[in-house]
Amino acid sequence: MAWSTRQLAELAGTTTKAVRHYHEIGLLDEPERASNGYKRYGVSHLVRLLRIRRLTDLGVALADVPSVESGDEKARQVLRGLDAELAADIERRQRMRRELAAVMENRAALDMPQHFRTLADDLPETQRSLLMAYSSILTPVAMAALQEQLAGPRGDLDAEFAALAEDASDEVRQRLAERMVPDVRQQHRDHPGLADLASSSHRETAVAESVVVHALVEYYNRAHLDVLQRVHAILSEDDTTESESNDARGSAGVPVSGRGSLGPSPHPDPTRRGIGMGGCPYSRQHDLPGRTAAESAPLPATPVCRP
């Protein structure tokens, strides 16, 4: 009994094109031809073709089929490599299933970076969007620091800042900024690594800065930005006062009365840009998108995600 190319391909669950290709690259021997010129395949060709199919179904590249069949060290290397790839793929798919389960359970998890989904219920949509934007520029270490910041209990100050109306009075803005300063300063102490965007980001500094600035302007109103600038100004003034006091006493790093902190000021150099409390950026002077130059001011070390 002999089979045609089409019949052989059907028996092996492949195509005539694949059979011809295996002939071309030397994986499958050419059969004898009948008197009419047609190829006539036997059982040995079927077994060989099924073996090739089995190896390729396991992920073995056609170029590696001869090596795997030889059973030598090269074969073991190829198979170990395939096993490692499969393990990684399984882990990726399991992670995808966990994320899908989280989204099915809570739609808000879709708006959060992967490891932040447990915080979805605690954060308003604006802050979830800011975190998503920051996840495109920050290193895993920096994102972990933000996650730690956000995992703490939320107080009344959070809600007050989030609800701040764009037409809030100057008095309301100043009072809110003054109340936010201690929390922002403490966050700088707890997470000094977020003080410099250049070291906290895996992107070029200019690109990272553009994401931070555009995110702020997109998701905060003018009153929010004004409060953040006021916090920045207060922190800068306090640090200048502390520095002058330390110089006068000739002992840099000695805590100023009432500050309760040792070492240099926890507030970073305001000429640099970083991610402050709750992932808040601060920077040197910038003309913010959608605002006139007169309205632009330094982006402070302030809470983008948590005031």
Disulfide bonds with the S-S distance in Angstrom:
none
